Amino acid sequence: MKTLKNAKIGTSVSVKKVHGVGPIRKRILDMGITKGSDIYVKKVAPLGDPIEVTIRNYNLSIRNADAELIELL
């Protein structure tokens, strides 16, 4: 399964499914990361956490733990 955590810098990806349950899933969906959304991976912090992405014309930093829950096409 390809996840946002494994996406390479400088690539555009599309969300296939958001995993997780309860408040974690709701928080991810509230950030605008929904099925079919296009995400551009801008950069990764020096130690690998967090990941900075652009989605729906705004920049978002997301933790690796949350990025693992986002399955890509």
N, C-alpha and C positions, 0 to 999 in steps of 0.2 A: 504494500500500500504506500503510495507516494503522499507525503504530507508537506505542509508548508515549512516545517522545520528543515526538510531535506532540499528545498528549492534553492537553486543557485542564484547568486547576486546578478542582477541585470536581466532577469527573465520575467515574463508575464505568464501567469498561471490562472486557471479557472477553478473555482470551488465545486467539488462534486458533492460533498456531504460534510456536515459538521457533526462530529461525535460528541460524547459527553452527556451528562444529565444534570438536571436541576439548575442551580444558580450559575454554574460555570458555562453551560451551554447558552443560557439566556444572556450572559454578559457578552459572549462572542457574537451572538446574533444581534444584540443591541449596538455593537460597534459597526454594524453594517456588513459583516462577513456572513453572507447567506449563499444558498445554493445558486450557482450560475454567476456569482460575482467574479469580476476580473481583478486580480491582484498583481501589482508590480513590486518585485523585491528590490528595494533600494540599497540597503546595506545591512551588515551584521556587526554587532559590537565586537571589540577585540577579543573578548573571552567567549564569544558565541551567543551571548544572551543579553539583551533582547534583539529581535529582528525588526528593522524598520521597513515598512511597506507603504505603498500608496494604494488606496482603495476609495472609490467614489470621490475622486478629486481631493482627498485629504490624506495627510501623513499619519501613520499609526505605528506605534511601537508595541510589539506583542512578545510575551514571554515564550520561551521554548516549550514549556509545559502546555500552554494554550495552543501553540502552533502545531503540536503533535496531534491535536484533536481535529485539525482541519485537513480533510482528505481532498486531494487534487485530482483533476482529470489526467 
